[in-house]
Amino acid sequence: MQTDPDDHDLNESEAQRAHILVADDDPSIRLVLHHRLEAAGYEVAEAADSQSALEALLSNRHKVALLDIMMPGIGGLEVLSAAREQSSRTLIIVITAASTMNNAVEAMKRGAHDYLTKPFENLDLVAAAVARAVEISAQAADINRLKDEVNRQLVGGEIIGRSPAMQEVYKLIGRVVNNDATVLLRGESGTGKELVARAIHFKSPRWRGPFVAVNCSAIPHGLLESELFGHERGAFTGATERRAGKFEQSSGGTVFLDEIGDLPVELQPKLLRVLQEREFSRVGGFETLRMQARVIAATNQDLEAAVAEKKFREDLYFRLRVIPIDLPSLRERREDIAELTDYFIGKAIREMGANARYISSEARAKLLNYTWPGNVRELENAVLRASLLAPANTVHADDIELGRGGVRPSGSNLDASASLTDLIARRISEMVESNGKEPRDLYQKLVGELEKPLIEIALERAGGNQVHAARILGLNRNTLRKKLTEHRIVPQKTLPQ
């Protein structure tokens, strides 16, 4: 069998990209290993003590490390343990002159990739062991990339955003994936509630099980009970055979109850029983079935207001909101719009063959100055449409079609009212007179003074309804609630008798 010269070049190229660490307190050992591995095309670094070795391992710059057991400091085995505990990705080959069974067993138990003994009779064997480790490291990296891609496809997309609001969402997702507590996702339409539900499912131990989504508002009320719980043959006209419901179909996985606020009042006690007793029966049946799925619910409604208005059971509400996660509107995380835009342009190229690969600064400004009442879903549709219809390879402002009534006023909002401008100017003058100079925290002081009356006006306009007031202000409901507490504002609302 002949060797393809291109394959040889590829191997050399791979070797040249691989960084190898030689950690040994013996300078002669470091020297011979350095020369031999460098001759094989690797980039070689050295460490003469355990502290330097650990720092190098935690930097994750090296594909493979040759690590001596007996070194000054904490010792090679302790370095190996510390590196593994702190998730170092470097494959570690232990080298030692103290070749005992205990050392070998202990090294492998602590996570060593291989074990070599000194003195080295043949340095080519060491180079071969390093080459195998480099290949395995590359394969592991490919597998991890594949897992990430599969996970992205299974989830249905990536959750994009680095804003502080989204960081809080990520933290909560991380805290709930390893337990089966019921999660209630709250947020406006288009904020990505199902995407978060899928992320929780596919990042949890239940990821091999089914993810079953039910839109409680899209199914006619007369059919929803059968859809959720299933039915027996003959349970009603047209029930010609037994049918498993969503709770049964999602066994071992996750059932996602979207728009849970639209669940009919007559079905709410049955769902409460499922959550409390973890059991249910099919419509028309007597067999009791065990509930073996995790429940994640979502709503864009104010369930607390619905409870107060007797439209939603209070006990069911508390069963659903064991762990609430509030998703911010796009208005509350404008810093993510640019990243989301780039992601959706890439998606249009990958999945739809769009020609447009770039977006002009004017087009970005147009997207940034829009209020996005439809949130991320509306942004995605706008960007995909513009990418597909743009006549050239760049999306320009004229290519972007936005809904009416959603564009923010140009310039400062303060310019929209001369009386408000006069009020602010007068207040600044008062601050200067009282302090003898302009305050350094002018913005915070003014916002603090204006925020309370602004919230009070919005609440008055909304008749005391916090959801409506939050929409008027462009705030998330929970953000408004925090500000009510901060400013000690008590909403006055007359509840129906």
TORBATOR-112099 format. One record per residue (C-alpha): x, y, z. Coordinates in Angstrom, 1 decimal. Example, Ala and Ser with C-alpha at 12.3 -4.5 7.8 and 13.67 -1.06 7.14 Angstrom:
# TORBATOR-112099
[[12.3; -4.5; 7.8]]
[[13.7; -1.1; 7.1]]
END
This chain:
# TORBATOR-112099
[[0.0; 0.0; 0.0]]
[[1.5; 3.3; -1.1]]
[[1.5; 6.4; 1.2]]
[[-0.2; 9.4; -0.2]]
[[2.1; 12.4; 0.2]]
[[-0.9; 14.6; 1.0]]
[[-1.6; 12.4; 4.0]]
[[1.9; 12.8; 5.2]]
[[1.6; 16.6; 4.9]]
[[-1.6; 16.5; 6.8]]
[[-0.1; 14.5; 9.7]]
[[2.8; 17.0; 9.9]]
[[0.3; 19.9; 9.8]]
[[-1.6; 18.3; 12.6]]
[[1.6; 17.7; 14.6]]
[[2.7; 21.3; 14.2]]
[[-0.6; 22.5; 15.6]]
[[-0.4; 20.3; 18.6]]
[[1.2; 21.7; 21.8]]
[[2.9; 19.2; 24.1]]
[[3.9; 19.9; 27.7]]
[[6.9; 18.1; 29.3]]
[[6.8; 18.4; 33.1]]
[[9.8; 16.8; 34.8]]
[[12.2; 18.2; 37.4]]
[[15.1; 16.4; 35.6]]
[[16.5; 18.9; 33.0]]
[[18.2; 16.1; 31.1]]
[[14.8; 14.3; 30.7]]
[[13.2; 17.5; 29.6]]
[[16.0; 18.1; 27.1]]
[[15.8; 14.7; 25.3]]
[[12.0; 14.7; 25.2]]
[[11.9; 18.2; 24.0]]
[[14.3; 17.5; 21.1]]
[[12.5; 14.2; 20.1]]
[[9.0; 15.7; 20.2]]
[[10.1; 18.9; 18.4]]
[[11.6; 16.7; 15.7]]
[[8.2; 15.1; 15.3]]
[[6.7; 18.5; 14.5]]
[[5.2; 19.4; 17.9]]
[[5.3; 22.7; 19.7]]
[[6.9; 21.8; 23.1]]
[[6.8; 23.6; 26.4]]
[[8.5; 22.6; 29.7]]
[[7.7; 22.8; 33.4]]
[[10.3; 22.0; 36.1]]
[[8.0; 21.8; 39.1]]
[[4.5; 20.8; 40.0]]
[[3.1; 24.4; 40.4]]
[[4.3; 25.3; 36.9]]
[[2.9; 22.1; 35.5]]
[[-0.5; 22.6; 37.1]]
[[-0.7; 26.2; 35.7]]
[[0.2; 25.0; 32.3]]
[[-2.4; 22.2; 32.4]]
[[-5.2; 24.6; 33.5]]
[[-4.4; 26.9; 30.6]]
[[-5.7; 24.2; 28.2]]
[[-3.1; 25.2; 25.6]]
[[-1.6; 21.7; 25.4]]
[[-3.1; 18.7; 23.7]]
[[-0.9; 16.2; 25.6]]
[[1.3; 16.4; 28.7]]
[[4.1; 14.1; 29.9]]
[[3.9; 14.4; 33.7]]
[[6.5; 13.1; 36.1]]
[[5.2; 11.7; 39.4]]
[[8.1; 12.7; 41.6]]
[[8.5; 16.5; 41.4]]
[[9.2; 19.3; 43.8]]
[[6.0; 20.5; 45.4]]
[[2.7; 18.6; 45.7]]
[[3.8; 15.8; 43.4]]
[[2.7; 14.6; 40.0]]
[[-0.3; 12.5; 41.2]]
[[-1.7; 15.5; 43.1]]
[[-1.2; 17.7; 40.0]]
[[-3.1; 15.1; 38.0]]
[[-6.0; 15.1; 40.4]]
[[-6.1; 18.9; 40.6]]
[[-6.1; 19.1; 36.8]]
[[-9.0; 16.7; 36.4]]
[[-11.0; 18.3; 39.2]]
[[-10.7; 21.7; 37.4]]
[[-11.7; 20.2; 34.0]]
[[-8.4; 20.4; 32.2]]
[[-8.8; 19.1; 28.7]]
[[-5.1; 18.0; 28.3]]
[[-4.5; 14.3; 28.0]]
[[-1.9; 13.4; 30.6]]
[[0.7; 10.6; 30.2]]
[[2.3; 9.8; 33.5]]
[[6.1; 9.2; 33.3]]
[[8.1; 7.9; 36.3]]
[[11.2; 6.0; 37.4]]
[[9.3; 4.7; 40.4]]
[[7.5; 2.1; 38.4]]
[[5.3; 0.2; 40.9]]
[[1.9; -1.3; 40.5]]
[[0.4; 1.1; 43.0]]
[[1.7; 4.1; 41.2]]
[[0.3; 2.8; 37.9]]
[[-3.1; 1.9; 39.3]]
[[-3.3; 5.2; 41.2]]
[[-2.3; 7.3; 38.1]]
[[-4.9; 5.6; 35.9]]
[[-7.6; 5.9; 38.7]]
[[-6.9; 9.6; 38.9]]
[[-7.5; 10.1; 35.2]]
[[-4.2; 9.6; 33.4]]
[[-4.4; 8.7; 29.8]]
[[-1.3; 6.5; 29.7]]
[[1.6; 5.4; 31.9]]
[[5.3; 5.2; 30.8]]
[[8.4; 4.2; 32.8]]
[[11.8; 5.7; 32.8]]
[[14.5; 5.4; 31.7]]
[[13.3; 5.5; 28.1]]
[[15.0; 2.8; 26.1]]
[[13.4; 4.0; 22.9]]
[[12.3; 7.5; 22.5]]
[[10.4; 6.6; 19.4]]
[[7.9; 4.7; 21.6]]
[[7.4; 7.8; 23.6]]
[[6.8; 9.8; 20.4]]
[[4.3; 7.1; 19.3]]
[[2.4; 7.3; 22.6]]
[[2.2; 11.1; 22.2]]
[[1.0; 10.7; 18.6]]
[[-1.8; 8.3; 19.7]]
[[-2.8; 10.7; 22.5]]
[[-2.8; 13.7; 20.1]]
[[-5.1; 11.7; 17.7]]
[[-7.4; 10.8; 20.5]]
[[-7.5; 14.4; 21.7]]
[[-8.5; 15.5; 18.2]]
[[-11.2; 12.8; 18.0]]
[[-12.6; 13.9; 21.4]]
[[-12.7; 17.5; 20.2]]
[[-14.6; 16.4; 17.0]]
[[-17.0; 14.3; 19.1]]
[[-17.7; 17.3; 21.4]]
[[-18.3; 19.5; 18.4]]
[[-20.7; 16.9; 17.0]]
[[-22.5; 16.6; 20.3]]
[[-22.9; 20.4; 20.4]]
[[-24.3; 20.4; 16.9]]
[[-26.7; 17.5; 17.6]]
[[-27.8; 19.2; 20.8]]
[[-28.4; 22.4; 18.9]]
[[-30.5; 20.5; 16.3]]
[[-32.4; 18.6; 18.9]]
[[-33.2; 21.7; 20.9]]
[[-34.4; 23.4; 17.7]]
[[-31.9; 26.3; 17.7]]
[[-29.6; 28.2; 20.0]]
[[-30.5; 30.6; 22.7]]
[[-28.7; 33.7; 21.7]]
[[-27.8; 36.6; 24.0]]
[[-25.1; 37.8; 26.4]]
[[-27.1; 40.5; 28.1]]
[[-27.3; 40.5; 31.9]]
[[-31.0; 39.5; 31.6]]
[[-30.2; 36.5; 29.6]]
[[-27.3; 35.5; 31.8]]
[[-29.8; 35.2; 34.7]]
[[-32.0; 32.9; 32.5]]
[[-29.0; 30.7; 31.8]]
[[-28.2; 30.5; 35.5]]
[[-31.7; 29.3; 36.2]]
[[-31.6; 26.7; 33.4]]
[[-28.4; 25.4; 34.8]]
[[-30.0; 25.0; 38.3]]
[[-33.1; 23.1; 37.1]]
[[-31.7; 20.7; 34.5]]
[[-30.6; 18.1; 37.1]]
[[-33.9; 17.9; 39.0]]
[[-37.5; 17.2; 38.0]]
[[-39.2; 20.2; 39.6]]
[[-42.1; 21.8; 37.7]]
[[-41.0; 24.9; 35.8]]
[[-43.2; 27.8; 34.9]]
[[-41.8; 30.0; 32.0]]
[[-43.3; 33.5; 31.9]]
[[-42.8; 36.1; 29.2]]
[[-44.4; 37.8; 26.3]]
[[-45.1; 36.0; 23.1]]
[[-42.0; 35.5; 21.0]]
[[-39.5; 35.6; 23.8]]
[[-38.5; 31.9; 23.3]]
[[-40.3; 30.0; 26.0]]
[[-40.4; 26.8; 24.0]]
[[-36.8; 27.1; 23.1]]
[[-35.9; 27.4; 26.8]]
[[-38.2; 24.4; 27.6]]
[[-36.3; 22.3; 25.0]]
[[-33.0; 23.4; 26.4]]
[[-34.0; 22.3; 29.9]]
[[-35.1; 18.9; 28.5]]
[[-32.2; 18.2; 26.2]]
[[-29.6; 19.3; 28.8]]
[[-31.2; 17.1; 31.5]]
[[-30.9; 13.4; 32.3]]
[[-34.2; 13.0; 30.5]]
[[-32.8; 14.0; 27.1]]
[[-33.2; 10.5; 25.7]]
[[-36.9; 10.6; 26.4]]
[[-39.5; 12.4; 24.3]]
[[-40.2; 16.1; 24.4]]
[[-43.9; 16.5; 23.8]]
[[-45.4; 20.0; 23.4]]
[[-49.0; 20.9; 23.8]]
[[-50.5; 24.3; 23.0]]
[[-53.4; 24.7; 25.4]]
[[-54.9; 27.6; 23.4]]
[[-54.7; 25.9; 20.0]]
[[-56.7; 22.8; 20.8]]
[[-60.5; 23.1; 21.1]]
[[-61.6; 22.8; 24.7]]
[[-63.8; 19.8; 24.0]]
[[-60.8; 17.9; 22.7]]
[[-58.1; 19.1; 25.1]]
[[-58.9; 16.6; 27.9]]
[[-58.5; 13.7; 25.5]]
[[-55.4; 15.2; 24.0]]
[[-53.8; 15.5; 27.5]]
[[-55.0; 12.3; 29.2]]
[[-55.9; 10.0; 26.3]]
[[-59.1; 8.1; 26.0]]
[[-60.5; 4.6; 26.0]]
[[-62.4; 3.0; 23.1]]
[[-66.0; 4.1; 23.2]]
[[-65.4; 6.9; 25.6]]
[[-67.3; 9.3; 23.3]]
[[-68.6; 9.4; 19.8]]
[[-65.8; 8.8; 17.3]]
[[-63.5; 7.1; 19.9]]
[[-63.1; 3.9; 17.9]]
[[-59.9; 2.8; 19.7]]
[[-57.8; 3.5; 22.7]]
[[-55.5; 6.5; 22.4]]
[[-52.6; 7.6; 24.6]]
[[-52.6; 11.2; 25.6]]
[[-49.7; 13.6; 25.9]]
[[-48.9; 12.7; 29.5]]
[[-48.6; 9.1; 28.5]]
[[-46.6; 9.8; 25.3]]
[[-44.1; 11.9; 27.2]]
[[-43.2; 9.1; 29.7]]
[[-39.6; 9.3; 30.6]]
[[-39.2; 12.7; 29.0]]
[[-40.8; 16.1; 29.3]]
[[-44.3; 17.4; 28.6]]
[[-44.4; 21.1; 27.7]]
[[-47.8; 22.8; 28.4]]
[[-47.7; 26.1; 26.4]]
[[-50.2; 28.8; 27.0]]
[[-51.2; 27.2; 30.3]]
[[-53.2; 30.3; 31.2]]
[[-55.8; 29.2; 28.5]]
[[-56.4; 25.9; 30.2]]
[[-60.2; 25.6; 30.7]]
[[-61.4; 25.9; 34.3]]
[[-63.0; 22.5; 34.3]]
[[-59.7; 20.8; 33.4]]
[[-57.6; 22.6; 36.0]]
[[-58.5; 20.2; 38.9]]
[[-57.4; 17.2; 36.8]]
[[-54.1; 18.8; 36.0]]
[[-53.7; 19.7; 39.7]]
[[-54.2; 16.0; 40.5]]
[[-51.5; 15.0; 38.0]]
[[-49.0; 17.4; 39.6]]
[[-50.0; 16.5; 43.2]]
[[-50.4; 12.7; 42.9]]
[[-48.3; 12.0; 39.8]]
[[-51.2; 9.9; 38.4]]
[[-54.1; 10.2; 35.9]]
[[-56.7; 8.1; 34.0]]
[[-57.7; 8.1; 30.4]]
[[-61.1; 9.6; 29.5]]
[[-63.7; 6.9; 29.9]]
[[-61.2; 4.6; 31.7]]
[[-60.7; 3.3; 35.2]]
[[-57.1; 2.3; 35.1]]
[[-54.8; 4.6; 37.1]]
[[-51.6; 5.5; 35.2]]
[[-48.4; 6.9; 36.8]]
[[-47.2; 10.2; 35.6]]
[[-43.5; 9.7; 34.5]]
[[-42.7; 12.9; 32.7]]
[[-41.4; 16.3; 33.8]]
[[-43.8; 19.1; 33.5]]
[[-42.8; 22.5; 32.1]]
[[-45.5; 25.1; 31.6]]
[[-45.4; 28.5; 29.9]]
[[-47.6; 31.5; 29.7]]
[[-47.7; 35.1; 28.4]]
[[-50.5; 36.0; 30.9]]
[[-50.4; 37.3; 34.4]]
[[-51.6; 34.2; 36.2]]
[[-51.6; 36.0; 39.5]]
[[-54.2; 38.5; 38.1]]
[[-56.1; 35.5; 36.7]]
[[-56.1; 33.9; 40.1]]
[[-57.4; 37.1; 41.7]]
[[-60.2; 37.2; 39.0]]
[[-61.1; 33.6; 39.7]]
[[-60.1; 32.5; 36.2]]
[[-57.3; 30.3; 37.4]]
[[-57.0; 28.1; 40.4]]
[[-54.6; 29.4; 43.0]]
[[-53.5; 25.9; 44.1]]
[[-52.7; 24.9; 40.5]]
[[-50.8; 28.2; 40.1]]
[[-48.6; 27.4; 43.0]]
[[-48.1; 23.8; 41.8]]
[[-46.9; 25.1; 38.5]]
[[-44.6; 27.9; 39.7]]
[[-42.3; 25.7; 41.8]]
[[-39.4; 27.2; 39.8]]
[[-40.5; 30.3; 37.8]]
[[-38.3; 31.6; 35.0]]
[[-39.1; 35.0; 33.6]]
[[-37.9; 35.6; 30.0]]
[[-37.1; 39.2; 29.2]]
[[-38.7; 41.0; 26.2]]
[[-36.4; 42.0; 23.4]]
[[-36.9; 45.7; 24.5]]
[[-35.2; 44.7; 27.8]]
[[-32.2; 43.3; 26.1]]
[[-31.5; 45.5; 23.2]]
[[-27.8; 44.7; 23.5]]
[[-28.6; 41.3; 22.1]]
[[-30.2; 42.5; 18.8]]
[[-26.9; 42.7; 16.9]]
[[-25.9; 39.1; 17.8]]
[[-29.4; 37.8; 17.1]]
[[-29.4; 39.6; 13.7]]
[[-26.1; 38.0; 12.7]]
[[-27.4; 34.6; 13.8]]
[[-30.6; 34.8; 11.8]]
[[-28.6; 36.0; 8.7]]
[[-26.4; 32.9; 9.0]]
[[-29.5; 30.8; 9.5]]
[[-31.0; 32.2; 6.3]]
[[-27.8; 31.3; 4.4]]
[[-27.6; 27.8; 5.8]]
[[-31.2; 26.7; 5.7]]
[[-32.7; 28.8; 2.9]]
[[-29.9; 29.6; 0.6]]
[[-30.1; 33.4; 1.0]]
[[-27.6; 35.5; -0.9]]
[[-27.3; 38.3; 1.6]]
[[-24.4; 37.8; 3.9]]
[[-23.9; 41.3; 5.3]]
[[-26.0; 44.0; 6.9]]
[[-25.4; 47.7; 6.6]]
[[-25.0; 50.0; 9.6]]
[[-28.2; 51.9; 8.6]]
[[-30.1; 48.6; 8.6]]
[[-28.7; 47.7; 12.1]]
[[-29.8; 51.1; 13.4]]
[[-33.3; 50.5; 12.0]]
[[-33.5; 47.2; 13.8]]
[[-32.2; 48.7; 17.0]]
[[-34.7; 51.6; 17.0]]
[[-37.7; 49.4; 16.7]]
[[-39.7; 48.3; 19.8]]
[[-40.2; 44.7; 18.7]]
[[-43.7; 44.0; 20.1]]
[[-43.3; 40.5; 18.7]]
[[-39.9; 40.1; 20.4]]
[[-37.3; 37.6; 19.0]]
[[-39.8; 35.8; 16.8]]
[[-40.6; 39.1; 15.0]]
[[-36.9; 39.9; 14.7]]
[[-36.2; 36.5; 13.2]]
[[-39.0; 36.9; 10.6]]
[[-37.9; 40.4; 9.7]]
[[-34.3; 39.4; 9.2]]
[[-35.0; 36.2; 7.3]]
[[-37.4; 38.0; 5.0]]
[[-34.9; 40.8; 4.4]]
[[-32.1; 38.3; 3.8]]
[[-34.1; 36.3; 1.2]]
[[-35.4; 39.4; -0.6]]
[[-32.4; 41.6; -0.6]]
[[-31.3; 42.1; -4.2]]
[[-27.6; 42.1; -3.4]]
[[-25.3; 40.4; -0.8]]
[[-25.9; 43.1; 1.8]]
[[-29.2; 43.9; 3.7]]
[[-29.9; 47.6; 3.6]]
[[-32.4; 49.6; 5.7]]
[[-34.9; 49.7; 2.8]]
[[-34.9; 45.9; 2.6]]
[[-36.3; 45.6; 6.2]]
[[-40.0; 45.7; 6.6]]
[[-41.2; 46.5; 10.1]]
[[-44.7; 46.8; 11.6]]
[[-46.2; 50.2; 12.1]]
[[-46.4; 51.9; 15.5]]
[[-43.3; 50.1; 16.8]]
[[-40.6; 52.6; 15.9]]
[[-39.0; 54.5; 18.7]]
[[-39.1; 58.3; 18.4]]
[[-35.8; 59.7; 17.1]]
[[-33.6; 61.5; 19.6]]
[[-34.1; 61.5; 23.3]]
[[-37.5; 60.8; 24.7]]
[[-37.2; 63.9; 26.7]]
[[-37.4; 66.0; 23.5]]
[[-40.9; 64.8; 22.9]]
[[-42.3; 67.1; 25.7]]
[[-41.1; 70.7; 26.1]]
[[-42.8; 70.9; 29.6]]
[[-40.9; 67.8; 30.7]]
[[-37.6; 69.3; 29.4]]
[[-38.3; 72.5; 31.3]]
[[-39.0; 70.5; 34.4]]
[[-35.7; 68.6; 34.1]]
[[-33.7; 71.8; 33.5]]
[[-35.3; 73.4; 36.5]]
[[-34.5; 70.4; 38.7]]
[[-30.8; 70.5; 37.5]]
[[-30.6; 74.2; 38.4]]
[[-32.0; 73.4; 41.9]]
[[-29.3; 70.7; 42.3]]
[[-26.5; 73.0; 41.2]]
[[-27.7; 75.8; 43.6]]
[[-27.9; 73.4; 46.6]]
[[-24.6; 71.8; 45.9]]
[[-22.6; 74.6; 44.4]]
[[-21.7; 72.4; 41.4]]
[[-23.4; 69.9; 39.0]]
[[-23.8; 66.5; 40.6]]
[[-21.7; 63.7; 39.2]]
[[-24.5; 61.2; 39.3]]
[[-27.0; 63.5; 37.5]]
[[-28.5; 60.7; 35.4]]
[[-29.2; 58.4; 38.3]]
[[-30.7; 61.2; 40.4]]
[[-33.0; 62.4; 37.7]]
[[-34.1; 58.9; 36.7]]
[[-34.8; 58.1; 40.4]]
[[-37.0; 61.2; 40.8]]
[[-38.9; 60.7; 37.5]]
[[-39.4; 56.9; 37.7]]
[[-41.9; 56.9; 40.6]]
[[-44.4; 59.4; 39.1]]
[[-44.0; 57.7; 35.7]]
[[-44.9; 54.3; 37.1]]
[[-47.8; 55.8; 39.1]]
[[-49.2; 57.5; 35.9]]
[[-48.9; 54.2; 34.0]]
[[-50.7; 52.3; 36.7]]
[[-53.4; 54.9; 36.7]]
[[-53.8; 54.6; 33.0]]
[[-53.9; 50.8; 33.3]]
[[-56.6; 50.8; 36.0]]
[[-54.1; 49.3; 38.4]]
[[-53.4; 46.3; 36.2]]
[[-49.7; 45.6; 36.5]]
[[-49.5; 43.6; 33.2]]
[[-51.0; 46.5; 31.2]]
[[-48.9; 49.1; 33.1]]
[[-45.7; 47.0; 32.3]]
[[-46.7; 47.0; 28.6]]
[[-47.2; 50.8; 28.6]]
[[-43.8; 51.3; 30.2]]
[[-42.1; 48.7; 28.0]]
[[-41.0; 46.7; 31.1]]
[[-41.1; 43.1; 32.1]]
[[-43.8; 42.4; 34.7]]
[[-41.3; 41.3; 37.3]]
[[-39.1; 44.3; 36.7]]
[[-42.2; 46.5; 37.3]]
[[-42.9; 44.5; 40.5]]
[[-39.4; 45.1; 41.8]]
[[-39.7; 48.9; 41.1]]
[[-43.1; 49.0; 42.9]]
[[-41.4; 47.5; 46.0]]
[[-38.4; 49.8; 45.6]]
[[-40.5; 52.9; 45.4]]
[[-43.1; 51.6; 47.9]]
[[-46.0; 52.0; 45.4]]
[[-49.2; 50.1; 46.2]]
[[-51.3; 49.6; 43.1]]
[[-55.0; 50.4; 43.6]]
[[-57.1; 48.0; 41.7]]
[[-60.8; 47.2; 42.1]]
[[-61.3; 43.5; 41.8]]
[[-64.6; 42.1; 40.4]]
[[-67.1; 41.0; 43.0]]
END
